[in-house]
Amino acid sequence: MQWYMKVLRQYADFTGRARRTEFWMFVLFNAIAIIILTILDNLLGLSSSSMGGGSIVVTSGVLTGIYQLAVLVPSLAVGARRLHDTGKSGWWQLLALIPIVGAIILIVFWATDGHPAPNQYGVNPKQDAAMPYQPGQPYVA
């Protein structure tokens, strides 16, 4: 839960790096919240169903929609910070616009371990804070 709250506290912080734990714990708690809110929407009669392509039923609810709008910016921010940890720009998240293939590539990027040394986005979040780092200087172990 601390990782979820950490992401929410860094609401629109697209700078720095995020560990895999921070990213995936946010994704987990986000998914749990969406499931719970979808159930509440259905129980309270706040959801509407529509037929999608290929007769897939798409359900959208008021509470779920409000929650998803509220966490949109933090989700993008933690995704960008996670990509920064692997040495990639946050703009790589635009791959999500490519159906299926884009999502698979992003999952691989997000699951990849970060660079052990500082990169252009900051110090390794796993690294001890006692080791100072000056941007633009090479990492010396």
Order of alpha helices (4+ residues) and beta strands (2+ residues): alpha-alpha-beta-beta-alpha-alpha-alpha
